[in-house]
Amino acid sequence: MMNILSSMMAEESELLSASEIIKDRFYFATLRTKPRSTINTHYFNIADELVYENFYADFGPLNLGQLYRYCCKVNKKLKSFSLAKKKIVHYTTFDAKKRANAAYLVGAYSVIHLKKTPEEAYRPLVAGTNPPYLPFRDASYGACTYNLTLLDCLKAIDKAITHNFLNFESFDVEEYEHYERVENGDFNWILPGKYLAFSGPHPKSKIENGYPLHAPEAYFPYFRKNSITTIIRLNKKIYDARRFTDAGFDHYDLFFIDGSVPSDAIVQQFLTISENAEGGLAVHCKAGLGRTGTLIGCYMMKHYRMTAAECIAWLRITRPGSVIGPQQHFMEEKQASMWVQGDISRSKTKRGQLSYKQGVSHILRAVDDISITDNDRTYEAKQEEPYSLRSKSSHSSVPMTQGDKLRQLKGSRKARSATTGALKYVGVALRAWGRARGYHHQREVEDAKMHTRSTSQPHSNQALRNFLRTKASSKKIAATSSSPVATSPLKATKAASHSAASHSAVPRRSTRHSAAASSPLKSTTRINKEYSTGHNAGDYALPTSLKYLPRSTTPSYKSAYSYY
């Protein structure tokens, strides 16, 4: 391949690199100009369809919904009758950021659908004369102090599949894309059934400076439906915790400064709460990105022995913008101790000797010494300066913190079409046509669509065609490879339960209301009724016109777009 590429590069300068993903069938290439499909080759590009929405200098990786849509797109092309005898080439441009995201999609596809190891998926992308890829960075500005590589992202996806965080057979892309929007709640499942990260609630649901704010009651129906029992707040008190506890939820406060890293006492208390929770945990700080992602990452390192880089990659794939500035280096420093704690915990569990009482007592004594005074607030303003994104145009006497600014940026984004490419113009009509004929799943409707050629392919690319033709003629024996099976969008498979162990010793928390504590959570039927009508949610419920109504009323983690 290197000799072929070298001769082509000397012949023309249009081709920067090319990689064979599926033998004689699927390729990835970096081109200077837009190619034109031929009778033997089909070219496609996703740069204008799957776009990363940055906060500041961050540019990727693309989120889980975009990765899912890419995989569906490639599977459809590989199964297309009109493309059955053509070589399929995903091409990208010389733009370093777009090239890195495109390579991430191709590599992730290889791990998810071609069942390759991260190293096997990564190797053809960097083989031969292929230049290196720009590493991803955090959602801040200024010099990048921590590089997240393409291989880190592929390893994170592989670990997610291994530990059942990711299963595209049961992934609900529409629900994922709906609830990540600020106006619809701004939350994402990081570990399905275990951790949901969300933006901090406010005392009252309202629109402030163009940003939708949600009261605690707005989240109740979704939390109950998806078995979330515990709320952990990491930022300063904005709402009254009793609004959660009176509704039957456990609520904990583990405050540390916006943009900073947690103390060892807070990390240990977070882990203890998580390991003793009866159901899922909803964790928030101001924006639900930095502090929230950092502590969830510590749990992942302890219980799944993931590296810090793998945790950061998975957090950003599921919830872009997670873990910022010094929090990245903090996770690297905590990796070894989290692994040791996890090994000890698993060893004790096997022997049936797991006990938390002594550890909890020690944690509580340490937490008793923590206080938040005026001096602490002065320290906060000073410490968060390097990573707080302050508003320079605001005349308010209260500066905007990092979390405030990130939430404002996310709230200002415009909704993009969920359907990509030429299909977006016929999507609504096809869905109506499918329902009229009994098609109940998106996969069946997608299979009924005609495959269309990209509309923006004005230039030919003789170099890449020469590359493909030379490879085909040099092979004496044709390779036989089966086409990957397309995944089923919105598949109604019931997800497996993923619950944490329950133990008797529990750290301090806000006290539940006696009536709420003595009665179980509402039945699924009642909850679904309230969810669809807003009954008992009052003025705090998410707008009815913006709600995503799950297709099934069966209580399962599928409704929480679980990926098992």
N, C-alpha and C positions, 0 to 999 in steps of 0.2 A: 504493500500500500504506500509506503514512504517513497519508493522509486516512482510510482505512478503519480503521486501528488507533486513530487519535485519537478518532474517533466512538465506537468500541467502548469505549475506556478511559473516556470520559465517561459512557457508558451503564452500564458495570459495571467494577468494580475487580479482577475475577478474572484478567484477562489482562494480563500484564506485557509480553510481547513475542511475536512470531510471525515465522517465516521460511519461505519457500517453497524447498525443496531440489530437488524434482523437480516440474516444472510440473503443476498440477492433480492431484498424486498423493501426494507425500511432504512433510510439514511438520515443523517443530520449533517448540515453543511453551513459554513459561514461564507456569505457571498457579498461582493461589493455592490452588485446591481441586482434588481429584481428579475428573476428568470421567467421564462415562458414555458408552460407545460407543452410536452410533445406527445407523439403517438406512443412513446415508450416510457415516458417519465412524467410524474405528477408532482408539482411543487406546491407547498403551502407554507404560510407564515401566520403566526398568532400574535405578533407584537402589538397590533392595533385592536385585538379582540380581548386579550387577557392582559390587563394593565394593572400594575401595582400602584396602589394609592399611598403615596409617601407622606410622612409627617414633616421631615426635614431632609437630611442628606441620605436617609435610608432608601433603598430601591428594590428590596426583595428579602426573602424569597416570596413568590406568589402564594396566596393562601390556599387552604384546603379545598375550598369550593372551586377555585380556578384550576387546581391540579386535577380534580375530579372531571371537570369539563374537558380538559385537555385529553385525558385518558379516553373518555367517551369519543372524542373527535378522532383520535388515532385508531381506535378499535373500529369505528364506523368506516374509515377509509380502507382499513385492511380487509374488511368484510364486503366492501362495495363490489358489485358485479362489474361495474364499468371500469374499475381500477384493478381488476383481478390479475391482469397481465402486465401491469405497469410497476415500475419502481417508484416508491413514494419517498419524497425528500422533504423533510422539515428544514427549511432554510431560515437563517437569521442574518442580521446585518453586522457591520463592524462596530456598532455601538456596544461598548463594553458591558453596560448595564443590561441591555436587552439580551445580549449574547449569554450572559451569566444566567438569567432567568430561563432562557430557552434551553440551555444545557441542563439546568435543574429539572425542568419538565421531562426532558428526554430520559435523563438518568432515573428519575422517580418512576417513570413508566416502566423502565426495564426492571426495577426492583419489584414493583407492584404486580405487573401483568406478565412479565417474562421470567419471573421468579429468580432473578439474578441476585447475587450478593452485592453489597454496595461497591466493593472493589471491582467486581466484574462489570458492573454498570458504569463505573467511573473510567475504567481502563481505556475503552475505545474513544472516549471524549477527549483524552489528553495524549493519545498515542501519536507517534510519528512527529510531524512538524506542527501539530496543533498547539497554538500558544496557550498559556495559562488563562484561567478565568478570574475575573475580578471578584474578590471575596465580598460577602455581604457585611453590612455594618448595622449599628444600632440607630434608633430613631432620635438622633440629636444632630447638632451642627458642630462644625469645627473638625479638628483632626480625629481620625478614627484610631482608637486605642485597642480595639479587639476585632480580629478578623474571624468571621464565620465562613468556612470554606464550603465549596460545593460538596465535597466528600462528607463533611459534617452533616449536611442536610440529608444526604442519601442514607447515612448511618442512622439518623433519627427516624426516618421513614421505615427502615428495616426493623428497628427496635419497636416501633409502634405496631407493626404487623405482628411481631413475635409476642408482644404482651397484650395483644387484642385491643389496642387503642384505635386501630384503623382496619376497617373492612368496608370496602366500597360497595359490596353487595347489599349492605343495609344502610348505607350513608344517604341521608336526605339532604340533597344539595339546596333545594329551595328553602328548607327550614334554616339551614346554616346561613344562607345569604340574607334571609329575612331578619333574623334576630341579631346579626352582627351590625345592622344599621342602628344608628343612634336613636332614631325616632321609634324604633321597635323594641328597645331594651338595651342594646349594646352589650351583648354577652355571647360567650363561646364556651363550649365544653372543651376542656384541655384533656382530661382523662374521663371518658364517658361514664356516667354513673357515679363518679367520685368527685371531680373538681369542675366547677363552673366558675369562670372568671367574668366579672361584670363591673360596669362603671358604678361608682358610688351613688346611692339614692339620695334624694333631697327631701326636705320636710313636706313639700307640696309639688304636685305635678304641674308644670308650667313651661312656657317658652321664655327663655331669658337670653337676650342678645342673639336671638336666632338659634339658640341651642336648646333642644328639648330636655327637660329635667323630669325624672320620674320619682314619685313617692314610693316608699316601701310596699304599699298595698298593690301597686301596679305589677309587682313580681309574684305575688302570692299564688295566683292560679297556676302559673307555669311551674313554680317551685314545688307545689303540692302534687301536681300531675306527674312530675319527674322525680319524686321521692327525695327531694332536697330537705334535709332536716336541720341543717346548721349554717349559720351565717357568721363569717369572720370579717370584722372591719379593721383595716390597717391604718386608716387616716383619722384625722381629728373628728370629734363628734359633730355631725351636722344634723342628723335626725335622732329621735328618741328611740333607743334600742327596744323599749317596751312595745313599740308597734310591731316588732317581729315576735317578741316573746309572748305577748298577749294573743297572737295568732297561732301559737303552738310551736314556734321554731326556737332552737337554741341560738343564742347570740353571744359572741365573744369580741372583746376589744384588745387588739395587740398593736398599739400605735407605735410607729417610728416615722422619722422625718421624711417628707417627700423627696425623692431622689437619692436617699441614703440607703445604707444596708442595715439589716436587722442585727441585734445583739444575739449572742449565743442563747441567752435565756428565752428570747422571743422565738428563735428557731425551734428550740426544744419544746416549748409550749405549743407551737403550731403543729408540730409532729404528733404530740400527745393527743391534742384535740382531734386531729385527723384520724389517728389510729383507733380512737374510741367512739367516733361518730357512728350513729345508727344508720344513717343514710348518706346521701350526697352532701357536699359542702359547696356553698356559694361564697366566694372570696372576693373582696373588693378593697381598693384604696380610693384614690380620687378618680383616676381614669381606668383603673383595673389593668394596668400594663406593667409598670416597673416593680413596685413592691409586691404586688400580687403574683407576678410571674416568678420573682425571685424565690419566694417561699414555696410555691408549688414545685419549682425546680428542685429545691432541697429534698422534698418528699420523693420525687422521681429518682434522684440520685441514690437515696437510701433504700428504697423498696424495689427498684428495678435495675440498680447498678449501672445506670446510664452515665456517660461522661457529662461534664458541665456543658460542653459544646453541643452534644446531642440534645440535651434538655432545652438549651436556648433555641436551637433550630426548631424543635417540635413546638415550643411555645410560640415562636414567631410564625410558623406555618398555620397553626390553629388560631392564633390571635396576633396579627401583625403589630409590631411596635413593642412587644414585651421585652423586659429586661434591658435597662438603659445605663450607660456610663459605668460607674464603679461597681454596679451590681453584677456586671459580667465577670469582672475579676474576683469579686466576692464568691461567686459560684465556683470558679476554678479553685479558689483556696479551700472551699468547703468540701470539695469532691472527695478527697481521701477520708476525711472524718465521717462523711455520710456513708461511704462504702463500708467502713469499719462498723458503724452502728447498724447498718443493714445486715451485715454478715452475722453479728452477734444476735440480733433480733431473730433472724431466720434460724439460727442454731438453737436458741432458746425455745422457739416455737416447735421445732421438731421434737424437743425433749419434753414439751408440755410444761415448761417452767416459766412461762412469760408472766411477769408481774410489773405493774406500773406504779404501785403505791409509793415506794421510796423515791422514785424519780419525780413523781408529781409533787411530793412534799418539798423536795429540794427546789423545784422550779418555782413553786408558789412563794417560798421564802425569798428567792431572788427577785421575783416580780414585785413583792411588797416594798422593795427598796426603790422602785422606779416611781418617779413623780414628774408631773408636767407643770412647771411653774413659768412665771414671766421670763425668768432667765433662760429656760428651755426654749421659749418662743424666739428670744433674741438669737440664741444659738442656731435655731432652725433657719432663720433668714440668712444668717452668715454662711452656714454650711451648704445650703442648697444652691447658692449662687452659680457655681460652675455648671450645674446641670438643670437649673430652673429656667424655664423658657418664659421670661417675664415680658409682659406687654409694654412696649416702649411708647405706645400712643395713648394708653389709658391715663386718665386724670384721677383715678381712684387712689385713695391713700393706702389701700390694701393691694400689694403686688400680686400678680398672677403667678401661681406656682407651676411647676412642671406639669402636674396632672391637669390643672385648669387649662393650660394652653393646648395640651394634647387632645383633651376632650373637645375644645373649641374647634380645633383643626378637623377632627373627625366628624363633628357635627355639620361642618360647612361643606362636606363632600356632596356631590350630586349623584343620585342613583344611576347606575349604568344598566344597560340591557343585560339580562341574564343569559340570553341566547346569543351565540357568537356567529360571526360570518354572515353569509347570504341568507341563512336560515331565519334570521331575526325578522325578516319581512313577511314570512309566511307562518311563523310559529303559532300565532293565535288561531289562524284559520285551520291549520293542521290539527291543533288540539281539539277544536270543535268538531272537525271531521272525524277524528279518532273516537271521540266520545259517542258520536252518532252511530258508529259502527261497532261499538263494543270494545274499543281499545282502552284499557284501564291503566296501562303503564306507559311511561314516557319512552321506554325502550321500544315498544311495539310501534308507537307513532314515529319515532326516529327512524326505524327500519323502513317505514313506508315512504319516507322523504326521498326525493331524487338527489343524487349527489351533484353538486354544482361546482364548476371551476372558479377559482379565485378571479375576481374582476380586475385586479391591479397587477398584471404581469406583462408589461410592455416590452421587456428586453429578453433576449435569448441568453443562454449561458453555455457556450460551447465547451468551456473547460470542465464543468461538472458532467456534461453529457459524455465527454471523452472519458472521464474517470469511470463512469458507470459502464460504458461500452467496453472499455479495456478490461474491467474486472469480470464482466460476463464472458468475454471471449477467452480469458485466461483460465477459466474453470473447465476442466474436462468432464467433471461429474456434477450435475445440478444438485444443489442442496435441497433437501426436503424439510420444510418446517411448517408446522400447523399454525393457523391464524389464531391469535388470542380471542377468547370468548368475550363478547361485549358485556359490560356490567349492566345491571338492571337499575336504572334510576328510580328512586322512590319505591324500592322494593319493600313490601310490607312484612318482611321477616321479623319475627319477634326476637329482640336482642336478649342475650344472656345477662343475668344480674351480676353486678360488680360491686360488692359491698365490703366495708372495712370491718375488722374484728371489733367486738364491743367488750369493754372492760368496766369494772366497777368504779375505779378511781377516776374521777373527772376533774380537771382544773376548774377554777372559779369562772362563773359565767353570769350573765344577767338572769335574774329570777323570772321564771314564767309566771303568768297569771294563774291563779289556782284553778279557775274554771277551764282554761285552755289546757292546763297541764293534766287535768283529770280526764279529759275527753280525747279520743283518738282523732287523727286528721280526718277531714271530710272524705266521704266516699267518692270513688272515681266518677260515678254518674253525676253526683251533685257538682263536683268540681268542673266536669266538662260543660255542664249547663251554665255555670257561672262564667266559665272561660269564654263561651261563645256569646253570652248575652251581657256580660259585665255586671250581673246581679251580685250584690254584696261587695263589689269592688269599689262602689261609689265613684267619686270623681277621679279616683287615682288609676283606674284601669287604663290599659293601653288603648288608643283610639280604635274603635271597632273596624273602621275602614282599613286600618293598617295591620290588623291581626292576621296571623297565619293559622288557619284552623287545621289541625292534624287530621289525616284521613281516617285514622282508626281511633276508636275510643278505648281500645284495649290498653290497660296500664302496662307500659313497658318502656325500656330505655330507648326503644326505636323512636319514640316521639321526641326524645332529646337528641335526635340525630346521632345516636350511638353507632359506633363503627364496628361492633363485634360482628 
